Amino acid sequence: MLEAKGKVEVTSSSQEFGDAHEVLVVDYSGPQVQVCFNAGYVIDFLSAVETERVGLEFKDEVSQALMRPVGAEQYDYLYVIM
């Protein structure tokens, strides 16, 4: 869940691995929204990217999102996640 106060709450639930909950500081000042992604796809992107910061862009809670590395001029790619 992206909160309007500059943080994101990341939760995950798996029968195999159990539950996880983290709160991360983000550069976000919009309204509170809740988006859901397959964790495997997010992990695929985060495992491949070599920057410490990533961008997440989306139109609304039900549309696809774009993930991209931040601060990596040598990389010219987007990752579309649905």
HUTA-V701161 format. One record per residue. N is the residue number from 1. SS is DSSP state (@ for helix, = for strand, . for the rest). Layout:
n: {N	N}
ss: {SS	SS}
//
This chain:
n: {1	2	3	4	5	6	7	8	9	10	11	12	13	14	15	16	17	18	19	20	21	22	23	24	25	26	27	28	29	30	31	32	33	34	35	36	37	38	39	40	41	42	43	44	45	46	47	48	49	50	51	52	53	54	55	56	57	58	59	60	61	62	63	64	65	66	67	68	69	70	71	72	73	74	75	76	77	78	79	80	81	82}
ss: {.	=	=	.	.	.	=	=	=	=	=	=	=	=	.	.	.	=	=	=	=	=	=	=	=	.	.	.	.	.	.	.	=	.	.	.	.	.	@	@	@	@	@	@	@	@	@	@	.	.	.	.	=	=	=	=	=	=	.	.	.	.	.	.	=	=	=	=	=	=	.	.	.	.	.	.	.	.	=	=	=	.}
//
